[in-house]
Amino acid sequence: MTDMAMWLEASAGLTAAGGIGFAKVRAPRAYWALVGLPATLVRFGFSYRPTMDVCGLTVRPSGLRAFVTRNLARREVQPVPPKVRRVRGTSTGLRVTLRLPAGLEPADVAAASERLRHAWGVHSVTVREIKPGFVELRMTGYDVLRRVRLPRKAVPHDMIVPVALRDDGTAFERDYLKAPMALTLGANSSGKSMYQRNLIKGLAQLPVALVGIDCKRGVEQSAFAPRLSALATSPDAAASLLAVLVAEMEDRFDLLSGAGVSDIWELPEAERPAPVVVLVDEVAELFLIASRKDEERREQIVTALIRLAQMARAVGIYLEICGQRFGSDLGKGATMLRAQLTGRVVHRVNDKQTAEMGLADVAPDAVPAASLIPMERPGTAVAADASGGWSKIRTPETSRDEVIAICRDFAHLVPDLPFLAPFRPDAPVEAPADSPSLVKPRPITD
């Protein structure tokens, strides 16, 4: 009887262990909530001070504090670590808010993130500065980029589109009011098209004009015609379309000047022109020329893109430029245009130089990370901006048919812009009887 009981207990233990192992692989969120989070909290609580000490994240106490500790408390004077202000568990990890002592800065904590990750047994540790003197450690308990699931609260609103998931479990959002112009780079089959597909899916649900430039005869963007206000499928058409956009930009500046404001979001809603997002699928096709007779067209295109990138933000015209490479080898004007593109997203590339083209001038530390993206992880990229901060992201897998359906469902949101009418692609538009109220973009100030 005793042997039978021992055998049953052993079987139950093995079954439980197998179930935990299965959950860790197949249901990482459930495993983290039931096992990973409690274990990490215990490990963090017991090892916090010695971990900070060995990682070099402590400072010598002030003279007064050392005197009080030595003479009144009769205790040994120890180095001072950052003070824990808040500990909060999430569905993907752990958030810890720290108050930095004098002598430490956020860069010091960020430099030790790999050591902290191993010390506390989590998948990754990223550091975000909240305000001067305070940082937040964002720990993820498992690889959230293995199966991408955007948070439920991540929905398009204002001029913000959630496009991907960061490696800290938060949504990566394309905010056109913070980063009006952006560049996306990546090799073939790296996930560029999936990124643009998710971007169009979100933008289609907002009251904006979508302008496509796809010089591959429209093979990528023509399927989204029901939601596009304009589409150019050849370099000649692109030159004409960009010239019209530049003329519209000048007309909008006249409108701002007459109203005495500096930004379209300062205008009354009734007078505010619709925002325009220009999606360039392969920018190299606009720069390359086959003969001397194409040079004049190329100059027109490059000049128009640079003018839009430099000035169009204030009038609500935004650029999304996509390509495999984007450097001085494309010709005159490429480097000048790239310098105006604040947001940067670099997918897997074939050479380090391409990663440097996209990231070296805004976030040099991100170049090695972009160079090491594996081929079996399509959609993975490094996102950075002019602030120097960067993060690893991955776009969720979205089918082409799903985006086409979204474009059809929201075709009634195509704004009435006469200057784009000659470039409107042929597509049936069916306006529903009960159109949802439009999302109103929030105003910003410089």
Disulfide bonds with the S-S distance in Angstrom:
none
